[in-house]
């Protein structure tokens, strides 16, 4: 199990970390993102979008109400999912597994679902007013 850890001291540093991750992302990667409210999950996904070549990456927003947003990257798509409002039984109809054939998936509030081996777990921990610890683990 490979693990890497970053410390971010601002939203823009979180974007930079996400951009590094997005630049290395490949079709079929699923990022299960964990962190409390306000931890920076969406800021991280904005960076992933930038790394994937999404032109309007700054306009990536949490799909809390729409549940899922799809963004066109340079070579692959990004499916951004927010499970905050999803009950466990409602998760399956989203079709996340099928989308992995077309692109990269980033799931906020990932603790609301069960995952399989091979996902990339992203834990974002608040350690100060602007400071975050971001741990990325490939399972």
C-alpha positions as CSV (number, residue, x, y, z in Angstrom):
1,X,0.0,0.0,0.0
2,X,1.6,3.2,-1.2
3,X,1.1,6.4,0.9
4,X,2.1,10.0,0.4
5,X,1.4,13.0,2.7
6,X,1.2,16.7,2.1
7,X,0.7,19.8,4.2
8,X,-1.4,22.6,2.6
9,X,-1.4,26.0,4.1
10,X,-4.0,27.6,1.9
11,X,-6.7,26.7,-0.7
12,X,-4.3,27.5,-3.5
13,X,-1.7,25.0,-2.1
14,X,-4.6,22.5,-1.9
15,X,-5.2,23.2,-5.6
16,X,-1.5,22.6,-6.4
17,X,-1.6,19.3,-4.6
18,X,-4.7,18.3,-6.4
19,X,-3.2,19.4,-9.7
20,X,-0.2,17.0,-9.1
21,X,-2.6,14.2,-8.4
22,X,-4.7,15.0,-11.5
23,X,-1.7,15.2,-13.7
24,X,-0.8,11.6,-12.7
25,X,-4.4,10.3,-12.8
26,X,-5.4,7.8,-15.4
27,X,-8.8,6.6,-16.7
28,X,-10.2,4.2,-14.2
29,X,-8.8,5.9,-11.1
30,X,-11.3,6.4,-8.3
31,X,-10.4,9.0,-5.6
32,X,-12.5,8.4,-2.4
33,X,-12.2,11.7,-0.5
34,X,-12.7,11.8,3.3
35,X,-12.8,14.9,5.5
36,X,-15.1,16.9,7.7
37,X,-17.2,19.8,6.5
38,X,-14.9,22.6,5.4
39,X,-11.8,20.4,5.2
40,X,-11.1,21.3,1.5
41,X,-12.5,18.3,-0.4
42,X,-13.8,20.5,-3.2
43,X,-10.6,22.6,-3.3
44,X,-8.7,19.3,-3.8
45,X,-11.0,18.2,-6.7
46,X,-10.6,21.7,-8.3
47,X,-6.9,20.9,-8.4
48,X,-7.5,17.4,-9.8
49,X,-9.6,19.0,-12.5
50,X,-6.8,21.5,-13.4
51,X,-4.3,18.6,-13.6
52,X,-6.6,16.7,-15.9
53,X,-6.8,19.8,-18.2
54,X,-10.4,20.9,-17.4
55,X,-10.4,24.4,-18.9
56,X,-12.7,26.0,-16.3
57,X,-11.3,24.2,-13.3
58,X,-11.9,27.2,-11.0
59,X,-15.6,26.8,-11.6
60,X,-15.7,23.2,-10.2
61,X,-18.2,23.2,-7.4
62,X,-19.3,20.6,-5.0
63,X,-22.3,18.7,-6.5
64,X,-24.1,18.5,-3.1
65,X,-27.5,19.0,-4.7
66,X,-26.9,17.7,-8.2
67,X,-25.0,14.7,-6.8
68,X,-22.7,14.4,-9.8
69,X,-21.0,16.8,-12.2
70,X,-19.0,15.7,-15.3
71,X,-16.1,17.9,-16.6
72,X,-14.3,17.4,-19.9
73,X,-10.5,17.3,-19.4
74,X,-7.8,17.3,-22.1
75,X,-7.6,13.5,-22.5
76,X,-10.2,12.2,-20.1
77,X,-13.4,13.2,-18.2
78,X,-13.7,13.9,-14.5
79,X,-16.8,12.7,-12.7
80,X,-17.2,14.6,-9.5
81,X,-19.6,13.0,-7.0
82,X,-20.9,14.2,-3.6
83,X,-22.5,11.6,-1.4
84,X,-23.4,14.0,1.4
85,X,-27.2,13.7,0.6
86,X,-27.2,10.1,-0.5
87,X,-28.5,7.2,1.6
88,X,-26.5,4.0,1.2
89,X,-29.3,2.3,-0.8
90,X,-29.4,5.2,-3.3
91,X,-25.7,4.9,-4.2
92,X,-25.8,2.0,-6.8
93,X,-28.0,3.8,-9.4
94,X,-25.3,6.5,-9.8
95,X,-23.3,4.1,-12.1
96,X,-19.9,5.2,-10.9
97,X,-18.3,1.9,-11.9
98,X,-19.4,2.3,-15.5
99,X,-18.0,5.8,-15.6
100,X,-14.5,4.6,-14.6
101,X,-14.3,3.2,-18.2
102,X,-14.6,6.8,-19.5
103,X,-12.6,8.8,-17.0
104,X,-11.5,9.6,-13.4
105,X,-14.0,9.7,-10.5
106,X,-13.6,11.9,-7.4
107,X,-16.1,11.1,-4.6
108,X,-16.6,13.5,-1.7
109,X,-18.1,12.2,1.5
110,X,-16.8,8.7,0.5
111,X,-17.5,7.3,3.9
112,X,-21.2,7.0,2.9
113,X,-20.4,4.1,0.6
114,X,-18.4,0.8,0.6
115,X,-15.5,0.7,-1.8
116,X,-13.4,-2.0,-3.3
117,X,-9.6,-2.6,-3.5
118,X,-7.7,-0.5,-5.9
119,X,-9.2,2.9,-5.0
120,X,-7.1,5.9,-4.1
121,X,-8.1,7.1,-0.6
122,X,-7.6,10.8,0.1
123,X,-7.9,11.9,3.7
124,X,-8.0,15.6,4.4
125,X,-7.6,16.7,8.0
126,X,-8.0,20.2,9.4
127,X,-4.9,20.9,11.5
128,X,-5.2,24.7,11.6
129,X,-7.3,27.6,10.4
130,X,-5.9,27.3,6.8
131,X,-3.6,24.3,7.3
132,X,-4.6,20.8,6.1
133,X,-2.9,17.4,6.2
134,X,-3.7,15.5,3.0
135,X,-2.9,11.8,3.0
136,X,-3.2,9.9,-0.3
137,X,-3.2,6.1,0.0
138,X,-3.5,3.6,-2.9
139,X,-5.3,0.5,-1.5
